[in-house]
Amino acid sequence: MKNKYFFLILFANLLAFQSCYRMLPSKGGGQLSDVPVGRVIDTSDVLLPKGYKIEVVVRNLTFPTAITFDEAGNLYAIEAGYSYGEVFLEPKLLKILPDGTTTMIYTGQKNGPWNGVTYNDGYFYIAEGGQLEGGKILKVSKEGTVQVLVDGLPSLGDHHTNGPVVKDGHVYFGQGTATNSAVVGNDNASFGWLYRYEDFHDIPCKDITVNRINSKTKNVLTEDPDDEAVTGPYSPYNQRVEQNQVIQGAIPCTGAVMRVPTSGGNIELVAWGLRNPYGMAIAPDGKIYVTQNSYDVRGSRPVWGTGDLLFRLEQGAWYGWPDYNGKMPVTELEVPGEKVPEKILVNDPGTPPEPVAKLGVHSSSNGLSFSTSADFGFDGQAFIAQFGDMAPGVGKVLSPVGYRVVRADVGSGIVEDFATNKAKKNGPASWLEAGGLERPVSVQFSPDGTALYIVDFGILSTSKKGSNPVLKTGVIWKVTKQ
Amino acid sequence: MESNKAVMKKETIWFIISILFLTGTKVSSCSTPKTVPYARVVEMPNENLKNGRILFNNHCATCHPEGLSGVGLAIINKPLPKGLIKFQIRNGIGLMPAFNEEQLSDGQVENIAEYLLYLRKDNSKD
């Protein structure tokens, strides 16, 4: 009799375990009850390995996303000019003076976000996100004259034009996908862009054949509350696909790394099947590495539990989007209690390469830079800025994820903290009500490798209604070994 | 030979212990996840732990970054014995997926469990 009770209660406990996740609320680091209007900065709130120190280089920037150095070692930064939350400003290329003040080199048009900058042989190369006009690669001189190397990139959706790095006379850049998982849905209306560009959708880099996977949603583009939209993959909103339908590939495409000569010319495909290839860096061995922001739990085809990934770029490879995360098929990544995502592609265009390292789910692992100095330490390791989760919009997290700088051993895949906030819990400074790191968006080693610069985007709160960035809260930090 | 009364008493004690243990584990799992970030360099003292760390990074860390809470619950702040950690990995209680023998050998599961116990012990030094 008691055995029966035992198993009954054991079963009840196991059921309670099962429901545990669903009972708990999302606790993302951006889910602030009170959004501060300004920022407290205190270097003593940042935790580093023993022997390292951190200082502030510049503060009060608005949406800084990247830095670079010229041949003389002068420091330059870009302000993105756009943030999720539909804030459009003019993006800026700034020179950072030793006293922490800035001078303007070039002001762009309201077509951000500028997501990356690199300096090479007298010119700055900027990845212009292109939320309003499409992505561009800009070549800017120190005098502020600009040449558009590429324009019309498919950046009008969720993700933008990223990178860049210069290698072998070419600018390599990333192009994020229009959507979470290849289907335009009502989540894209929440971003704002679906109302601007009703026909925008993902573009494959090569011809693909798709399965008949059509998602039915409320039609947000009509006023009739009962109107429905039925949307297939790689298609405009409310346009369905048939079984074995061929979708024509094109260059430029979404979800890819492409390149263009530094003097301008034709765009070439480097690799594809990357959801949002955000960070890009050249390792000491000369290979290009790229971070991928992986799937969210949103939209018509949500995918659950996918960690961000670090890849070594292989020419011509297909990295798995929209049917894999790394080597894991989406059919094994269903949202708990919901329908299993079906594969979109009838035939895989290739075998997705193994990731070099796996990073936290929703960590938004973005910019990266390699340590090249034994004086700094960890030489050969990739340092990665983790912007932090955008929960609850991207899915639920039980604690804030990211908001730190990690280092990854590209040989073993081991990822460890390098810079975090000192606290009993992980989270951005505003959530912890402290003065440390907020949202690290990129990192860059100094040319001599002795200092790591952390670009901190600033405060960005999140809720089910969307994002709310706070102007003039961006910071650039500098870490050195004592 | 034990009397029926003694056997029943023993069963009752085990019954209560089991329920308390399961309930305690569940409560601690569902309680506010404790996540203490750290930025020190953790050296592994032996090969099993080194293997465990690599395997953990490749199979577990995306949901439990450094054993802490993320999409999944924190897993280095619970008093689970090694046997139950291994059981959890193999059977995937809750939303955690189960890892079969093709994905992780028994030796690899052992390495991960050892690594988690080491991380828990190391983390408690703070």
Interface residues (C-beta under 8 A of the other chain):
Chain A: K2 N3 Y5 F6 I9 L10 N13 L14 A16 F17 Q18 C20 Y21 M23 L24 L47 L48 P49 K50 G305 T306 G307 D308 E332 P336 A357 K358 L359 G360 V361 H362 S363 G395 K396 V397 L398 S399 P400 V401 R404 S412 G413 I414 V415 E416 D417 F418 A419 T420 N421 K422 A423 K424 K425 N426
Chain B: M8 E11 T12 F15 S18 I19 L22 T23 K26 S29 C30 P33 K34 T35 V36 P37 Y38 A39 R40 V41 V42 R53 I54 N57 N58 A61 T62 C63 P65 E66 L68 S69 G70 V71 G72 L73 A74 I93 G94 L95 P97
